[in-house]
Amino acid sequence: MTSAERASHSVSAADSGSAPASPAADDRCPCLSGETYAGCCGKYHSGAQDAPTAEALMRSRYSAFAVGDQPYLLKTWHPSTRPAVLELDRGLQWRRLDIVETSAGGPLDDHGVVRFRAHYRDGAARGIQEETSRFVRANGVWLYVDGE
């Protein structure tokens, strides 16, 4: 299921409990880069910096799902494919991100592809979302386009 499909099939926050707590600045980043949240995805979520590569944007979007940062997800979604409304499934616990492969998406590229596996729990059930995501850089800023 793609990010867009997962978003459209999810339940509203009001129906599914409270949002996950944002990590403290010195907590481990949810993307499991080995960095602290402040030194990794937190600086993108706060708007202090833009992700410099497609992979960094992928990691920051995964972390945004993990912490329930809906505004960041919409902001980093290309306008041509962005949903009008994004309702996150607060029952999902995002547990681990594995970057499988990247193609282009570097600081000098204008497009990139990142293939990943995102591991989650939904109550007692466990699952893996596998996706190949496409990204473009518009006006110097990386944006998520779509995934399959």
N, C-alpha and C positions, 0 to 999 in steps of 0.2 A: 504494500500500500504506500503510495507516495505521501509526502508531507501534506499536499493539498487534499488528498483523499482522507488522510487521517484527520485533518482539521475539519473537513466537512462532515465526517462521520462521528465526531466527538460530541460530548455533552457539554452543556454550559457550565461555567464555574459555579454558578449559583446552585446547580443541581448536584454537584459532585464534591462538595467540601471546599476547604480553604486552599489557597494557592500555596505551593511549596515556598519555604522561607528562602530568601536570597542568601547566598553564602557570605560569610564575613570575608573581609579583604584578605586575611591570611589563611583562609581555608583552601584546601586543594580545589583546583578548578574542576567543575563537573566533566569537562572534555577529556580529563585524565592526561593532559600534556606533561604533567609533572611540575607545573608552575602553580603559584597561588592564583586565586580567583582575580585579585587586583592586578597581578602581573600578566594575566592571560586574557580571558574573555571579559572580565569585569571592565577593563578599559574600553572595550568596544560597546558593551551594554550601556555604559554611562555616557557615551558620546565623546569621551576624551580623545579617542583615536578611531580611525576607520581601519577595518581589517586590510592588511597589505596584500594578501593573496586569497585565492579562492578557497584553499584549504583552511586558512585562518577564519574565513567567513563561515565555512561549513562547521568548524569546531564551535564558533561563537553562536551559531544558530542552534546547534545541538544543545549547548549550555543554556540558551534561552528557553528551549523546550523544557529542560530539566528544572529551571528555576521559575518557569511560568511567566517569562517576559514577553508577553504578547505584543506590546508596542515595538520592541526591537525586531521581532519576526516580521511584522508588517513593513517596517521601515526598510528592511534589507531584502524585501521581495520585489522583484521587477514589476513596475506598474502594469505591464502587458499581461501578466499572469497572476497578479496579486488578488486574493479573494477580497470581496467587500467587507466581510466579517470573518474573524478567526476566533473560534471558540476552542480553547485547549481542554483536553480531557485531564482533569486534575487527579483522576484515579490512577493514571499511569505514573510509574516511577522509572525514570530513565537512569539506567545503571552503568552502562559502559559504551564508549564509542570506539570502534575500530576503523581506521582509515585503511581501506584495502588498496586503493590505487588513485593516483592523481595524474592528470594530463593537462599540460599548460597551466594556466592560472597563476603564473608568477607575477612579480612586480612590474614586468614590462609587457605582459600579455593583455589582451582585451577580452579573452574568453578562457574558460577552464572547465574541466570536468573532474568531479571527485566521486569515487565509489566508496561507500561506507556500509558498515553494519552497526546499528544502534540497538543495544540490548535493553529490554524493559521488563517491568513486572506490572501486571494488572491484577491486583488482589493476589491470589495464590498462583495465578498463571504467569508463565514467563514467555517472552517472545523476542523475536529479532526482526527489526525492520531493515531490509536491505534496499539500497537505492543507489542509482547512478544519477547524480545531480549535475545540472548545467548552470554555469555562472557567467555573467558578463560584467565587464567594467565599463561603467558609464560615467563620464565626467570625473574620472579618477577614483570612483567608488565601486567596489564589488557588490553585485546583487545576485540573489538566487533567482533563476528563471523557472526551472521545472525539474522534475525527476521521474525516473521510471524504474 
